[in-house]
Amino acid sequence: MGERATRRADAEQNRARIVDAARVALTESADATLNSIAKRAGVGQGTLYRHFATREALLLAVYRQDIEELLRAAPELLRTHARQPLEALRLWLDRLAAYGRIKHGVAQAVEAATRADLSNAYYGPVIDTIGSLLRAGQDAGVVRADVAAPDVLLLVDFLWRTDQGPDWEPRTRHLLGLVLDGLRPPADG
């Protein structure tokens, strides 16, 4: 490997460390500073700014990476929980909740127009992913036949609107449980 390739690999590792550090920092506080994120990532501020000229650029990188990881998780969950598609959906919704917690911080920091562009770019893939999880449950008879992906996304909208206080996690688990209960077919068939 040449010197140039080594520098590129180092730069990619730095970028990944910065994004990972930002994700953790934003989970702890939506007001995390770039300086605190650089320190957490083990890089200097110059390195951080070479990769992300603004705080918004870094937050958008976290947003994009998280949503892409969320989308990639569904097929694996369906594969590993082939006999329990409702469990695959529950686990995916848990990941969506974790993403929602970070998105809450990002939403406060990124301009509305940029956020709308990102939401529009990912709406279709998110709907497709939820649809695949629902179809697996519907095929197994554990999810109501009349449920559509846009309905589920609307039902879980609370994930990025809920107060991020100390009871956020138990409250989110309870609300997701209510959503999942509502997705089950009625007992009378």
C-alpha positions in Angstrom: 0.0 0.0 0.0 1.4 3.4 -1.0 1.7 6.4 1.2 -1.3 8.1 -0.5 -3.5 5.0 0.1 -2.4 4.9 3.8 -3.3 8.6 4.2 -6.7 8.0 2.6 -7.3 5.0 4.9 -6.3 7.1 7.9 -8.6 9.9 6.8 -11.5 7.5 6.4 -10.8 6.0 9.9 -10.7 9.6 11.3 -14.0 10.4 9.6 -15.6 7.2 11.0 -14.4 7.9 14.5 -15.7 11.5 14.3 -19.2 10.3 13.2 -19.2 7.6 15.9 -18.1 10.1 18.6 -20.8 12.6 17.4 -23.5 9.9 17.6 -22.5 9.1 21.2 -22.2 12.8 22.1 -25.6 13.6 20.6 -27.2 10.8 22.5 -25.9 12.3 25.7 -26.7 15.9 24.7 -28.1 17.6 21.6 -25.8 20.6 22.5 -22.6 18.6 22.2 -19.8 20.9 20.9 -17.5 20.2 18.0 -14.6 20.5 20.4 -16.0 17.8 22.7 -16.7 15.6 19.7 -13.2 16.0 18.4 -11.7 15.1 21.8 -14.0 12.1 22.1 -12.9 10.9 18.6 -9.3 11.4 19.5 -8.6 13.9 16.7 -7.7 17.6 16.6 -10.1 20.3 15.7 -8.3 20.7 12.4 -9.0 17.1 11.4 -12.6 17.4 12.4 -13.0 20.6 10.3 -11.3 19.0 7.3 -14.0 16.4 7.3 -16.9 18.5 8.5 -16.7 22.3 7.8 -19.8 23.0 10.0 -21.7 21.4 12.9 -24.6 20.9 10.6 -22.5 18.9 8.1 -21.4 16.6 10.9 -24.9 16.2 12.2 -26.1 15.4 8.7 -23.4 12.7 8.3 -24.6 11.1 11.6 -28.2 11.3 10.3 -27.4 9.7 7.0 -25.3 6.9 8.5 -27.9 6.1 11.1 -30.8 5.9 8.7 -28.7 3.8 6.3 -27.8 1.4 9.1 -31.4 1.2 10.1 -32.5 0.4 6.6 -29.8 -2.3 6.3 -30.8 -3.9 9.6 -34.3 -5.1 8.5 -33.3 -7.9 6.1 -30.9 -9.3 8.7 -33.6 -9.1 11.4 -36.1 -10.9 9.1 -33.5 -13.6 8.4 -32.6 -14.2 12.0 -36.2 -14.1 13.2 -37.8 -15.8 10.2 -40.2 -17.7 12.5 -40.9 -14.6 14.6 -41.6 -11.7 12.2 -43.3 -9.7 14.9 -40.1 -9.9 17.0 -38.1 -8.7 13.9 -40.4 -5.8 13.7 -40.1 -5.0 17.4 -36.3 -5.1 17.2 -36.3 -2.9 14.2 -38.7 -0.4 16.0 -36.2 -0.5 18.9 -33.5 0.6 16.5 -35.8 3.2 15.1 -36.3 4.5 18.7 -32.6 4.8 19.2 -32.3 6.6 15.9 -35.2 8.8 16.9 -33.4 9.9 20.0 -30.4 11.1 17.9 -32.7 12.6 15.3 -34.3 14.7 18.0 -30.9 16.3 18.6 -30.2 16.6 14.9 -33.6 18.1 14.2 -32.9 21.0 16.6 -29.6 21.8 14.9 -30.2 21.4 11.2 -32.2 24.0 9.2 -35.7 23.0 8.3 -35.2 22.9 4.5 -32.2 20.6 4.8 -34.1 18.4 7.2 -37.0 18.2 4.8 -34.8 17.3 1.9 -33.3 14.4 3.9 -36.7 13.3 5.1 -37.9 13.2 1.5 -34.8 11.4 0.3 -35.3 8.6 2.9 -39.1 8.4 3.1 -39.4 5.9 0.3 -36.7 3.5 1.5 -38.1 3.7 5.1 -41.6 2.9 3.9 -40.2 0.0 1.8 -38.4 -1.3 4.8 -41.4 -1.1 7.1 -43.5 -2.7 4.4 -41.2 -5.7 4.2 -41.3 -6.2 8.0 -45.1 -5.9 7.9 -45.5 -8.3 5.0 -43.5 -10.9 6.8 -45.8 -10.5 9.9 -48.9 -10.5 7.7 -47.8 -13.6 5.9 -47.3 -15.3 9.3 -50.7 -14.1 10.5 -49.2 -12.1 13.4 -49.8 -8.6 11.9 -53.2 -7.2 10.9 -53.8 -7.4 7.1 -55.1 -3.8 7.0 -51.9 -2.2 8.2 -49.8 -0.2 5.8 -46.2 1.0 6.2 -47.2 4.8 6.1 -49.6 4.1 8.9 -46.9 2.5 11.1 -44.5 5.4 10.4 -47.2 7.9 11.4 -47.9 5.8 14.6 -44.2 5.9 15.7 -43.8 9.6 14.9 -43.7 10.1 18.7 -40.1 8.7 18.7 -38.6 12.0 17.6 -41.1 14.2 19.2 -41.2 12.7 22.8 -39.5 14.7 25.5 -36.0 13.3 26.0 -36.2 13.3 29.8 -35.0 10.7 32.2 -38.1 8.5 31.7 -37.6 8.5 27.9 -36.5 4.8 27.5 -39.2 3.2 29.6 -41.9 5.5 28.2 -40.7 4.7 24.6 -40.8 0.9 25.3 -44.3 1.2 26.7 -45.5 3.3 23.7 -43.8 0.9 21.2 -45.6 -2.0 23.0 -48.9 -0.3 22.5 -48.1 0.2 18.8 -47.2 -3.5 18.4 -50.3 -4.6 20.3 -52.3 -2.5 17.8 -50.7 -4.2 14.9 -51.7 -7.7 16.0 -54.8 -9.2 14.4 -58.0 -9.0 16.5 -58.6 -12.0 18.7 -61.9 -12.7 17.0 -60.1 -13.3 13.7 
